[in-house]
Amino acid sequence: MHVLRPLYVVLAVAGIILIARTFVVPRDFGIHERGYMYGWYRTGNVEEWKAVQVKYQGKEYCTDCHAEQERQVLSSSHKIIECENCHGPALEHPAEPTKLLIDRTRDLCLRCHTYLSYPTSKRSEIKGIDSDQHNPGEECAGCHNPHQASKP
């Protein structure tokens, strides 16, 4: 008998959740008439996604005006990195600002170049530094040209 009370509570909570779901979940989400026929697709969401402004433009957007930098990067070990990873989103570029703000802090470079010795990840293949020993307090770009990163 003492097991039945918690069971009734669990069943009551499950029932409340199922009833509340019909009021909270939008009608076009997939729990109603046609079930999950289209998975997690929601037709009412299409217009919401059309209104989303894409911040990142991709490497192709940059190469039209910055062909020389692209050529340098493509011959370096940074060729797989998108320009906007370092230069920030190009949403308003080239209109405003006319130049993208570049994060020149060490933290940007150390996101990838802090030495990590995890043998099971590809991260161990990236050349890492000990940031406390290697020119502490200095900007990496002061000595290293990220567009011409040496190959490993």
Buried (B, 14 or more C-beta within 10 A) or exposed (E): EEEEEEEEEEEEEEEEEEEEEEEEEEEBBBEEEEEEEEEEEBEEEEEEEEEEEEEBBEBEBBBEEBEEBBEBBEEBBBEEBEBBBBBBEBBEBEEEEEEBEEBEEBEBBBEBBBBEEEEEEEBEEBEBBEBEEBEEEEEBBEEBEBBEBEEE
